[in-house]
Amino acid sequence: FAKAAMQGYPRAQVLMGECFENGYGVEKDPAKAKAFLTNYTGMAAQSAFDTWKRLGEFIIVKYNDGVVRKMKDGKFERNAIGQPAGVVRPGYPKEFLEEYVKQTGDRYKMPD
């Protein structure tokens, strides 16, 4: 798995680090073990960051501007000509609106 580790495969990186740390099939080399494990840690952190970023982007697209985009089979729906399908506008619960009016008073009241 040395070749796989050199190509950046995460599990192989960990195994190579352990081999160098313990001398399994190679001469013990704490510096190389540290390098492989540090590289793996950096890759794992970047992967986690990228995953959370994609999730955040997805949530913004799906729920932006108080609308909910329709999905089917894990993808946003499109109409017959390939444009985004219509959206759902669920609005706000009555309790929320009542509380909003109570907290803002006449601030947004339209003049007669």
ZAMIMAR-122853 format. One record per residue: x, y, z of N, C-alpha, C, O in turn; residue in one letter. Coordinates in pm, whole numbers. Example, Ala and Ser with C-alpha at 12.3 -4.5 7.8 and 13.67 -1.06 7.14 Angstrom:
BEGIN
n.px 1319, n.py -569, n.pz 780, ca.px 1230, ca.py -450, ca.pz 780, c.px 1320, c.py -330, c.pz 780, o.px 1424, o.py -332, o.pz 846, aa A
n.px 1285, n.py -225, n.pz 708, ca.px 1367, ca.py -106, ca.pz 714, c.px 1290, c.py 3, c.pz 787, o.px 1341, o.py 114, o.pz 804, aa S
END
This chain:
BEGIN
n.px 80, n.py -121, n.pz 0, ca.px 0, ca.py 0, ca.pz 0, c.px 84, c.py 127, c.pz 0, o.px 30, o.py 237, o.pz 13, aa F
n.px 215, n.py 112, n.pz -15, ca.px 301, ca.py 230, ca.pz -21, c.px 266, c.py 316, c.pz -143, o.px 263, o.py 438, o.pz -134, aa A
n.px 239, n.py 250, n.pz -256, ca.px 204, ca.py 323, ca.pz -378, c.px 73, c.py 400, c.pz -358, o.px 61, o.py 516, o.pz -397, aa K
n.px -25, n.py 334, n.pz -296, ca.px -154, ca.py 400, ca.pz -270, c.px -135, c.py 519, c.pz -176, o.px -198, o.py 623, o.pz -194, aa A
n.px -49, n.py 503, n.pz -76, ca.px -24, ca.py 612, ca.pz 18, c.px 40, c.py 730, c.pz -54, o.px 6, o.py 845, o.pz -26, aa A
n.px 132, n.py 702, n.pz -145, ca.px 199, ca.py 810, ca.pz -219, c.px 101, c.py 879, c.pz -314, o.px 121, o.py 996, o.pz -349, aa M
n.px -5, n.py 807, n.pz -355, ca.px -106, ca.py 867, ca.pz -442, c.px -212, c.py 942, c.pz -363, o.px -303, o.py 1003, o.pz -421, aa Q
n.px -201, n.py 937, n.pz -230, ca.px -290, ca.py 1017, ca.pz -147, c.px -413, c.py 946, c.pz -93, o.px -504, o.py 1012, o.pz -43, aa G
n.px -419, n.py 814, n.pz -102, ca.px -535, ca.py 743, ca.pz -48, c.px -529, c.py 747, c.pz 104, o.px -430, o.py 703, o.pz 163, aa Y
n.px -634, n.py 798, n.pz 169, ca.px -630, ca.py 822, ca.pz 313, c.px -598, c.py 699, c.pz 397, o.px -510, o.py 705, o.pz 483, aa P
n.px -666, n.py 587, n.pz 375, ca.px -643, ca.py 468, ca.pz 458, c.px -499, c.py 419, c.pz 442, o.px -436, o.py 376, o.pz 538, aa R
n.px -448, n.py 425, n.pz 319, ca.px -310, ca.py 383, ca.pz 294, c.px -212, c.py 475, c.pz 366, o.px -107, o.py 431, o.pz 412, aa A
n.px -246, n.py 604, n.pz 375, ca.px -159, ca.py 698, ca.pz 446, c.px -147, c.py 659, c.pz 594, o.px -38, o.py 660, o.pz 651, aa Q
n.px -262, n.py 624, n.pz 654, ca.px -261, ca.py 583, ca.pz 794, c.px -179, c.py 456, c.pz 812, o.px -97, o.py 447, o.pz 904, aa V
n.px -200, n.py 359, n.pz 725, ca.px -126, ca.py 232, ca.pz 737, c.px 24, c.py 253, c.pz 719, o.px 103, o.py 192, o.pz 791, aa L
n.px 63, n.py 337, n.pz 625, ca.px 207, ca.py 365, ca.pz 607, c.px 263, c.py 435, c.pz 729, o.px 375, o.py 407, o.pz 772, aa M
n.px 186, n.py 527, n.pz 785, ca.px 231, ca.py 593, ca.pz 907, c.px 254, c.py 494, c.pz 1018, o.px 354, o.py 502, o.pz 1091, aa G
n.px 161, n.py 398, n.pz 1033, ca.px 176, ca.py 295, ca.pz 1136, c.px 296, c.py 205, c.pz 1107, o.px 367, o.py 165, o.pz 1200, aa E
n.px 319, n.py 172, n.pz 980, ca.px 435, ca.py 89, ca.pz 944, c.px 565, c.py 158, c.pz 983, o.px 653, o.py 96, o.pz 1043, aa C
n.px 579, n.py 285, n.pz 949, ca.px 701, ca.py 358, ca.pz 984, c.px 713, c.py 380, c.pz 1134, o.px 823, o.py 383, o.pz 1189, aa F
n.px 599, n.py 395, n.pz 1200, ca.px 602, ca.py 416, ca.pz 1345, c.px 648, c.py 291, c.pz 1418, o.px 724, o.py 299, o.pz 1514, aa E
n.px 602, n.py 174, n.pz 1371, ca.px 630, ca.py 49, ca.pz 1442, c.px 734, c.py -39, c.pz 1375, o.px 771, o.py -142, o.pz 1431, aa N
n.px 781, n.py -2, n.pz 1256, ca.px 881, ca.py -83, ca.pz 1186, c.px 822, c.py -206, c.pz 1120, o.px 891, o.py -307, o.pz 1108, aa G
n.px 697, n.py -201, n.pz 1078, ca.px 635, ca.py -315, ca.pz 1009, c.px 676, c.py -315, c.pz 863, o.px 625, o.py -236, o.pz 784, aa Y
n.px 769, n.py -404, n.pz 825, ca.px 812, ca.py -417, ca.pz 685, c.px 905, c.py -307, c.pz 637, o.px 954, o.py -312, o.pz 525, aa G
n.px 929, n.py -210, n.pz 721, ca.px 1020, ca.py -101, ca.pz 687, c.px 1100, c.py -67, c.pz 812, o.px 1065, o.py -106, o.pz 923, aa V
n.px 1207, n.py 6, n.pz 792, ca.px 1284, ca.py 51, ca.pz 907, c.px 1205, c.py 157, c.pz 983, o.px 1143, o.py 244, o.pz 921, aa E
n.px 1206, n.py 150, n.pz 1116, ca.px 1135, ca.py 251, ca.pz 1196, c.px 1186, c.py 390, c.pz 1159, o.px 1307, o.py 414, o.pz 1149, aa K
n.px 1092, n.py 479, n.pz 1138, ca.px 1129, ca.py 616, ca.pz 1104, c.px 1018, c.py 708, c.pz 1155, o.px 921, o.py 733, o.pz 1084, aa D
n.px 1033, n.py 759, n.pz 1279, ca.px 929, ca.py 846, ca.pz 1335, c.px 899, c.py 969, c.pz 1250, o.px 785, o.py 1015, o.pz 1247, aa P
n.px 998, n.py 1022, n.pz 1182, ca.px 975, ca.py 1142, ca.pz 1099, c.px 883, c.py 1109, c.pz 982, o.px 793, o.py 1187, o.pz 950, aa A
n.px 906, n.py 995, n.pz 917, ca.px 819, ca.py 955, ca.pz 806, c.px 679, c.py 920, c.pz 856, o.px 580, o.py 952, o.pz 791, aa K
n.px 673, n.py 855, n.pz 972, ca.px 542, ca.py 822, ca.pz 1031, c.px 464, c.py 951, c.pz 1056, o.px 346, o.py 961, o.pz 1024, aa A
n.px 533, n.py 1048, n.pz 1113, ca.px 469, ca.py 1177, ca.pz 1141, c.px 423, c.py 1244, c.pz 1012, o.px 314, o.py 1301, o.pz 1007, aa K
n.px 505, n.py 1237, n.pz 908, ca.px 471, ca.py 1301, ca.pz 781, c.px 346, c.py 1237, c.pz 720, o.px 256, o.py 1308, o.pz 675, aa A
n.px 340, n.py 1103, n.pz 718, ca.px 223, ca.py 1035, ca.pz 661, c.px 98, c.py 1067, c.pz 742, o.px -7, o.py 1096, o.pz 685, aa F
n.px 109, n.py 1060, n.pz 874, ca.px -9, ca.py 1085, ca.pz 957, c.px -52, c.py 1232, c.pz 953, o.px -171, o.py 1262, o.pz 959, aa L
n.px 44, n.py 1323, n.pz 944, ca.px 10, ca.py 1464, ca.pz 932, c.px -60, c.py 1492, c.pz 799, o.px -158, o.py 1567, o.pz 794, aa T
n.px -10, n.py 1431, n.pz 692, ca.px -72, ca.py 1447, ca.pz 562, c.px -215, c.py 1392, c.pz 565, o.px -307, o.py 1455, o.pz 513, aa N
n.px -233, n.py 1275, n.pz 627, ca.px -367, ca.py 1216, ca.pz 638, c.px -460, c.py 1310, c.pz 715, o.px -575, o.py 1331, o.pz 675, aa Y
n.px -411, n.py 1365, n.pz 826, ca.px -493, ca.py 1454, ca.pz 908, c.px -536, c.py 1577, c.pz 828, o.px -651, o.py 1619, o.pz 836, aa T
n.px -444, n.py 1633, n.pz 753, ca.px -476, ca.py 1748, ca.pz 669, c.px -580, c.py 1714, c.pz 564, o.px -671, o.py 1792, o.pz 539, aa G
n.px -566, n.py 1596, n.pz 501, ca.px -663, ca.py 1554, ca.pz 400, c.px -800, c.py 1530, c.pz 463, o.px -902, o.py 1569, o.pz 406, aa M
n.px -803, n.py 1468, n.pz 579, ca.px -930, ca.py 1441, ca.pz 647, c.px -999, c.py 1573, c.pz 686, o.px -1120, o.py 1587, o.pz 671, aa A
n.px -921, n.py 1667, n.pz 736, ca.px -978, ca.py 1797, ca.pz 774, c.px -1032, c.py 1870, c.pz 651, o.px -1141, o.py 1927, o.pz 657, aa A
n.px -959, n.py 1867, n.pz 541, ca.px -1005, ca.py 1934, ca.pz 419, c.px -1131, c.py 1867, c.pz 367, o.px -1223, o.py 1935, o.pz 321, aa Q
n.px -1136, n.py 1735, n.pz 374, ca.px -1255, ca.py 1663, ca.pz 329, c.px -1377, c.py 1699, c.pz 413, o.px -1486, o.py 1719, o.pz 359, aa S
n.px -1360, n.py 1707, n.pz 544, ca.px -1471, ca.py 1745, ca.pz 632, c.px -1516, c.py 1888, c.pz 601, o.px -1636, o.py 1915, o.pz 594, aa A
n.px -1421, n.py 1977, n.pz 583, ca.px -1454, ca.py 2117, ca.pz 550, c.px -1532, c.py 2124, c.pz 419, o.px -1634, o.py 2193, o.pz 411, aa F
n.px -1484, n.py 2054, n.pz 316, ca.px -1550, ca.py 2056, ca.pz 186, c.px -1692, c.py 2001, c.pz 195, o.px -1784, o.py 2054, o.pz 131, aa D
n.px -1711, n.py 1896, n.pz 274, ca.px -1843, ca.py 1837, ca.pz 290, c.px -1939, c.py 1935, c.pz 358, o.px -2052, o.py 1952, o.pz 313, aa T
n.px -1895, n.py 2000, n.pz 464, ca.px -1979, ca.py 2098, ca.pz 534, c.px -2009, c.py 2217, c.pz 443, o.px -2119, o.py 2272, o.pz 447, aa W
n.px -1911, n.py 2258, n.pz 363, ca.px -1933, ca.py 2370, ca.pz 271, c.px -2039, c.py 2334, c.pz 168, o.px -2129, o.py 2414, o.pz 141, aa K
n.px -2031, n.py 2213, n.pz 110, ca.px -2132, ca.py 2171, ca.pz 12, c.px -2270, c.py 2164, c.pz 76, o.px -2369, o.py 2202, o.pz 14, aa R
n.px -2277, n.py 2116, n.pz 200, ca.px -2405, ca.py 2112, ca.pz 270, c.px -2461, c.py 2252, c.pz 289, o.px -2579, o.py 2275, o.pz 266, aa L
n.px -2378, n.py 2345, n.pz 330, ca.px -2422, ca.py 2484, ca.pz 349, c.px -2472, c.py 2544, c.pz 219, o.px -2575, o.py 2612, o.pz 217, aa G
n.px -2400, n.py 2520, n.pz 110, ca.px -2442, ca.py 2573, ca.pz -20, c.px -2576, c.py 2512, c.pz -61, o.px -2663, o.py 2582, o.pz -113, aa E
n.px -2592, n.py 2381, n.pz -38, ca.px -2717, ca.py 2313, ca.pz -72, c.px -2834, c.py 2373, c.pz 6, o.px -2939, o.py 2400, o.pz -51, aa F
n.px -2815, n.py 2394, n.pz 136, ca.px -2922, ca.py 2447, ca.pz 220, c.px -2960, c.py 2588, c.pz 176, o.px -3078, o.py 2623, o.pz 174, aa I
n.px -2861, n.py 2669, n.pz 141, ca.px -2890, ca.py 2805, ca.pz 94, c.px -2972, c.py 2799, c.pz -34, o.px -3071, o.py 2871, o.pz -48, aa I
n.px -2931, n.py 2716, n.pz -128, ca.px -3004, ca.py 2707, ca.pz -255, c.px -3144, c.py 2653, c.pz -234, o.px -3240, o.py 2703, o.pz -293, aa V
n.px -3158, n.py 2551, n.pz -150, ca.px -3289, ca.py 2489, ca.pz -129, c.px -3388, c.py 2582, c.pz -59, o.px -3507, o.py 2583, o.pz -94, aa K
n.px -3342, n.py 2661, n.pz 38, ca.px -3434, ca.py 2739, ca.pz 122, c.px -3417, c.py 2890, c.pz 108, o.px -3467, o.py 2964, o.pz 193, aa Y
n.px -3350, n.py 2939, n.pz 6, ca.px -3324, ca.py 3083, ca.pz -8, c.px -3453, c.py 3163, c.pz -26, o.px -3546, o.py 3118, o.pz -92, aa N
n.px -3457, n.py 3281, n.pz 32, ca.px -3566, ca.py 3378, ca.pz 14, c.px -3702, c.py 3327, c.pz 59, o.px -3805, o.py 3368, o.pz 4, aa D
n.px -3706, n.py 3239, n.pz 157, ca.px -3834, ca.py 3194, ca.pz 212, c.px -3911, c.py 3098, c.pz 121, o.px -4030, o.py 3077, o.pz 142, aa G
n.px -3844, n.py 3041, n.pz 22, ca.px -3908, ca.py 2943, ca.pz -65, c.px -3837, c.py 2810, c.pz -48, o.px -3724, o.py 2804, o.pz 2, aa V
n.px -3902, n.py 2704, n.pz -89, ca.px -3842, ca.py 2571, ca.pz -82, c.px -3840, c.py 2515, c.pz -224, o.px -3944, o.py 2500, o.pz -288, aa V
n.px -3721, n.py 2485, n.pz -273, ca.px -3709, ca.py 2427, ca.pz -406, c.px -3746, c.py 2279, c.pz -400, o.px -3708, o.py 2208, o.pz -306, aa R
n.px -3819, n.py 2235, n.pz -500, ca.px -3864, ca.py 2095, ca.pz -505, c.px -3748, c.py 2004, c.pz -546, o.px -3661, o.py 2042, o.pz -624, aa K
n.px -3750, n.py 1882, n.pz -490, ca.px -3646, ca.py 1784, ca.pz -521, c.px -3710, c.py 1652, c.pz -560, o.px -3820, o.py 1618, o.pz -517, aa M
n.px -3637, n.py 1578, n.pz -643, ca.px -3678, ca.py 1443, ca.pz -679, c.px -3551, c.py 1362, c.pz -701, o.px -3463, o.py 1403, o.pz -776, aa K
n.px -3541, n.py 1247, n.pz -637, ca.px -3425, ca.py 1159, ca.pz -650, c.px -3294, c.py 1230, c.pz -618, o.px -3192, o.py 1207, o.pz -683, aa D
n.px -3296, n.py 1318, n.pz -517, ca.px -3175, ca.py 1385, ca.pz -471, c.px -3129, c.py 1501, c.pz -557, o.px -3020, o.py 1554, o.pz -536, aa G
n.px -3210, n.py 1542, n.pz -654, ca.px -3173, ca.py 1655, ca.pz -741, c.px -3287, c.py 1755, c.pz -744, o.px -3404, o.py 1718, o.pz -727, aa K
n.px -3253, n.py 1882, n.pz -766, ca.px -3356, ca.py 1983, ca.pz -779, c.px -3434, c.py 1956, c.pz -907, o.px -3377, o.py 1927, o.pz -1012, aa F
n.px -3567, n.py 1967, n.pz -897, ca.px -3652, ca.py 1940, ca.pz -1013, c.px -3636, c.py 2050, c.pz -1118, o.px -3606, o.py 2165, o.pz -1087, aa E
n.px -3657, n.py 2011, n.pz -1243, ca.px -3653, ca.py 2104, ca.pz -1355, c.px -3780, c.py 2082, c.pz -1438, o.px -3838, o.py 1973, o.pz -1438, aa R
n.px -3822, n.py 2187, n.pz -1508, ca.px -3942, ca.py 2175, ca.pz -1590, c.px -3906, c.py 2114, c.pz -1726, o.px -3792, o.py 2072, o.pz -1747, aa N
n.px -4002, n.py 2108, n.pz -1817, ca.px -3983, ca.py 2043, ca.pz -1946, c.px -3873, c.py 2106, c.pz -2031, o.px -3813, o.py 2038, o.pz -2114, aa A
n.px -3846, n.py 2234, n.pz -2012, ca.px -3741, ca.py 2300, ca.pz -2092, c.px -3611, c.py 2317, c.pz -2015, o.px -3522, o.py 2391, o.pz -2058, aa I
n.px -3600, n.py 2248, n.pz -1903, ca.px -3474, ca.py 2248, ca.pz -1829, c.px -3455, c.py 2358, c.pz -1727, o.px -3350, o.py 2364, o.pz -1662, aa G
n.px -3552, n.py 2444, n.pz -1712, ca.px -3542, ca.py 2551, ca.pz -1613, c.px -3582, c.py 2497, c.pz -1476, o.px -3651, o.py 2396, o.pz -1468, aa Q
n.px -3540, n.py 2564, n.pz -1368, ca.px -3581, ca.py 2519, ca.pz -1234, c.px -3734, c.py 2513, c.pz -1223, o.px -3804, o.py 2602, o.pz -1269, aa P
n.px -3781, n.py 2408, n.pz -1160, ca.px -3925, ca.py 2392, ca.pz -1140, c.px -3975, c.py 2498, c.pz -1042, o.px -3897, o.py 2560, o.pz -970, aa A
n.px -4107, n.py 2516, n.pz -1039, ca.px -4166, ca.py 2611, ca.pz -946, c.px -4129, c.py 2578, c.pz -802, o.px -4091, o.py 2465, o.pz -771, aa G
n.px -4139, n.py 2676, n.pz -717, ca.px -4101, ca.py 2658, ca.pz -578, c.px -4225, c.py 2655, c.pz -490, o.px -4334, o.py 2695, o.pz -531, aa V
n.px -4206, n.py 2607, n.pz -367, ca.px -4312, ca.py 2607, ca.pz -267, c.px -4289, c.py 2726, c.pz -176, o.px -4176, o.py 2750, o.pz -132, aa V
n.px -4392, n.py 2801, n.pz -149, ca.px -4383, ca.py 2917, ca.pz -59, c.px -4468, c.py 2887, c.pz 65, o.px -4586, o.py 2919, o.pz 70, aa R
n.px -4405, n.py 2824, n.pz 163, ca.px -4483, ca.py 2779, ca.pz 279, c.px -4533, c.py 2892, c.pz 370, o.px -4625, o.py 2870, o.pz 448, aa P
n.px -4474, n.py 3009, n.pz 361, ca.px -4516, ca.py 3118, ca.pz 449, c.px -4470, c.py 3094, c.pz 592, o.px -4391, o.py 3004, o.pz 620, aa G
n.px -4522, n.py 3179, n.pz 683, ca.px -4483, ca.py 3170, ca.pz 823, c.px -4601, c.py 3122, c.pz 906, o.px -4716, o.py 3150, o.pz 872, aa Y
n.px -4575, n.py 3050, n.pz 1014, ca.px -4685, ca.py 3007, ca.pz 1101, c.px -4755, c.py 3128, c.pz 1163, o.px -4692, o.py 3232, o.pz 1186, aa P
n.px -4883, n.py 3116, n.pz 1189, ca.px -4963, ca.py 3224, ca.pz 1245, c.px -4903, c.py 3274, c.pz 1377, o.px -4900, o.py 3395, o.pz 1401, aa K
n.px -4855, n.py 3183, n.pz 1460, ca.px -4797, ca.py 3221, ca.pz 1589, c.px -4676, c.py 3312, c.pz 1570, o.px -4656, o.py 3407, o.pz 1646, aa E
n.px -4594, n.py 3282, n.pz 1470, ca.px -4477, ca.py 3364, ca.pz 1443, c.px -4519, c.py 3505, c.pz 1403, o.px -4466, o.py 3604, o.pz 1454, aa F
n.px -4615, n.py 3514, n.pz 1312, ca.px -4661, ca.py 3645, ca.pz 1265, c.px -4721, c.py 3728, c.pz 1379, o.px -4698, o.py 3848, o.pz 1387, aa L
n.px -4799, n.py 3662, n.pz 1465, ca.px -4858, ca.py 3734, ca.pz 1579, c.px -4749, c.py 3786, c.pz 1672, o.px -4757, o.py 3899, o.pz 1720, aa E
n.px -4649, n.py 3706, n.pz 1699, ca.px -4539, ca.py 3748, ca.pz 1785, c.px -4460, c.py 3862, c.pz 1721, o.px -4416, o.py 3954, o.pz 1789, aa E
n.px -4442, n.py 3855, n.pz 1590, ca.px -4369, ca.py 3960, ca.pz 1518, c.px -4442, c.py 4093, c.pz 1530, o.px -4380, o.py 4196, o.pz 1555, aa Y
n.px -4571, n.py 4091, n.pz 1512, ca.px -4651, ca.py 4214, ca.pz 1524, c.px -4643, c.py 4267, c.pz 1667, o.px -4631, o.py 4387, o.pz 1689, aa V
n.px -4651, n.py 4176, n.pz 1763, ca.px -4645, ca.py 4217, ca.pz 1904, c.px -4511, c.py 4283, c.pz 1935, o.px -4507, o.py 4383, o.pz 2007, aa K
n.px -4401, n.py 4229, n.pz 1882, ca.px -4268, ca.py 4283, ca.pz 1913, c.px -4236, c.py 4412, c.pz 1838, o.px -4159, o.py 4494, o.pz 1887, aa Q
n.px -4293, n.py 4431, n.pz 1720, ca.px -4258, ca.py 4548, ca.pz 1641, c.px -4360, c.py 4661, c.pz 1652, o.px -4334, o.py 4773, o.pz 1608, aa T
n.px -4475, n.py 4632, n.pz 1710, ca.px -4576, ca.py 4737, ca.pz 1728, c.px -4620, c.py 4797, c.pz 1596, o.px -4652, o.py 4724, o.pz 1502, aa G
n.px -4621, n.py 4929, n.pz 1590, ca.px -4668, ca.py 4998, ca.pz 1469, c.px -4555, c.py 5028, c.pz 1369, o.px -4577, o.py 5099, o.pz 1271, aa D
n.px -4440, n.py 4977, n.pz 1394, ca.px -4323, ca.py 5006, ca.pz 1311, c.px -4349, c.py 4983, c.pz 1161, o.px -4307, o.py 5064, o.pz 1078, aa R
n.px -4417, n.py 4877, n.pz 1126, ca.px -4441, ca.py 4845, ca.pz 986, c.px -4585, c.py 4868, c.pz 942, o.px -4626, o.py 4825, o.pz 834, aa Y
n.px -4662, n.py 4936, n.pz 1025, ca.px -4802, ca.py 4960, ca.pz 992, c.px -4810, c.py 5060, c.pz 876, o.px -4742, o.py 5163, o.pz 874, aa K
n.px -4895, n.py 5026, n.pz 779, ca.px -4914, ca.py 5112, ca.pz 663, c.px -5009, c.py 5226, c.pz 700, o.px -5112, o.py 5203, o.pz 763, aa M
n.px -4975, n.py 5349, n.pz 660, ca.px -5067, ca.py 5461, ca.pz 690, c.px -5197, c.py 5446, c.pz 612, o.px -5200, o.py 5393, o.pz 501, aa P
n.px -5305, n.py 5493, n.pz 674, ca.px -5436, ca.py 5484, ca.pz 608, c.px -5451, c.py 5582, c.pz 496, o.px -5555, o.py 5587, o.pz 431, aa D
END
